[in-house]
Amino acid sequence: MTHHLDGNVLAGALSEVFRADVTAARGRCGGCGHMAVLGEAMVYTDAPGLVARCAGCDQVLATVVDAGDRVILSLAGLSAVELRR
């Protein structure tokens, strides 16, 4: 991991999966409990996909991989996601 962007870089990739802007959703880190909008996550793009890490403890929150005709999404590092209706 060298350079990271903020979590807003996830907006395009996640818009293919969710109707709402998920970068505005609040998520709770499963590692340290830090609660923040996903747009504040540190996102690394130098992997086979996007890797979002907690700004509080650096735990992996989410990964998004564009596999052509599929999107592979893991939110394993989040213990909760709060979306507005």
Backbone torsions as a table, in degrees:
resi	resn	phi	psi	omega
1	MET	NA	121.6	-179.9
2	THR	-112.7	-75.9	-175.1
3	HIS	-112.1	141.0	178.5
4	HIS	-124.2	158.4	174.1
5	LEU	-110.6	172.6	176.3
6	ASP	-83.5	168.6	-173.1
7	GLY	-63.4	-12.6	178.6
8	ASN	-64.1	-18.6	177.6
9	VAL	-66.8	-15.5	178.3
10	LEU	-76.7	-15.2	-172.6
11	ALA	-54.7	-48.2	-177.8
12	GLY	-64.2	-48.4	-178.2
13	ALA	-64.6	-41.4	-177.5
14	LEU	-78.2	-18.8	178.4
15	SER	-67.3	-19.5	176.2
16	GLU	-75.2	-19.9	-176.2
17	VAL	-105.9	-39.9	-175.9
18	PHE	-114.8	145.4	176.6
19	ARG	-76.1	-37.3	-179.2
20	ALA	-81.3	159.9	175.2
21	ASP	-75.1	102.2	-175.2
22	VAL	-70.8	-22.1	178.6
23	THR	-66.8	-18.5	176.3
24	ALA	-89.2	-8.6	178.0
25	ALA	-72.6	148.6	176.0
26	ARG	-93.2	138.1	178.4
27	GLY	-128.4	149.5	177.1
28	ARG	-108.7	124.5	178.8
29	CYS	-66.1	130.3	177.4
30	GLY	-70.8	-15.3	-179.0
31	GLY	-88.3	-55.4	-174.1
32	CYS	-111.9	-8.1	179.6
33	GLY	83.1	1.9	179.2
34	HIS	-58.8	129.0	-179.1
35	MET	-112.0	122.6	-178.4
36	ALA	-159.8	163.4	174.2
37	VAL	-66.4	146.5	-177.5
38	LEU	-63.1	-22.9	177.0
39	GLY	-63.2	-15.2	178.3
40	GLU	-90.7	-6.7	-179.7
41	ALA	-66.3	157.3	174.7
42	MET	-92.4	119.5	-176.1
43	VAL	-111.9	127.6	179.0
44	TYR	-104.9	133.0	-176.0
45	THR	-109.4	0.8	-177.0
46	ASP	-92.9	31.2	175.4
47	ALA	-118.3	-179.5	177.1
48	PRO	-65.7	-4.3	177.5
49	GLY	-157.5	-158.1	176.3
50	LEU	-96.3	133.6	179.2
51	VAL	-121.5	114.0	179.8
52	ALA	-97.8	127.9	-178.8
53	ARG	-119.0	151.0	179.5
54	CYS	-65.0	133.8	177.5
55	ALA	-72.0	-17.8	-179.2
56	GLY	-86.7	-42.3	-174.2
57	CYS	-131.5	-2.7	177.3
58	ASP	76.4	8.3	176.5
59	GLN	-67.3	145.7	175.3
60	VAL	-67.8	122.2	177.8
61	LEU	-93.0	-44.9	-173.7
62	ALA	-153.0	152.3	171.1
63	THR	-132.1	143.2	178.2
64	VAL	-131.1	121.2	179.7
65	VAL	-121.1	124.6	175.0
66	ASP	-85.9	111.5	-177.9
67	ALA	-110.3	39.9	178.6
68	GLY	77.6	-97.1	-179.2
69	ASP	-86.9	3.3	179.8
70	ARG	-136.8	155.0	170.2
71	VAL	-118.3	126.3	179.3
72	ILE	-104.1	117.7	-173.2
73	LEU	-122.4	129.8	173.0
74	SER	-124.6	128.5	174.5
75	LEU	-115.6	29.5	-172.4
76	ALA	-59.8	-28.0	-178.3
77	GLY	-84.9	-2.4	179.1
78	LEU	-100.8	128.9	177.3
79	SER	-87.3	-15.6	177.0
80	ALA	-161.7	150.1	173.8
81	VAL	-131.9	128.2	-179.2
82	GLU	-110.5	113.5	-179.8
83	LEU	-108.9	140.4	175.2
84	ARG	-80.2	145.1	176.5
85	ARG	-84.0	NA	NA
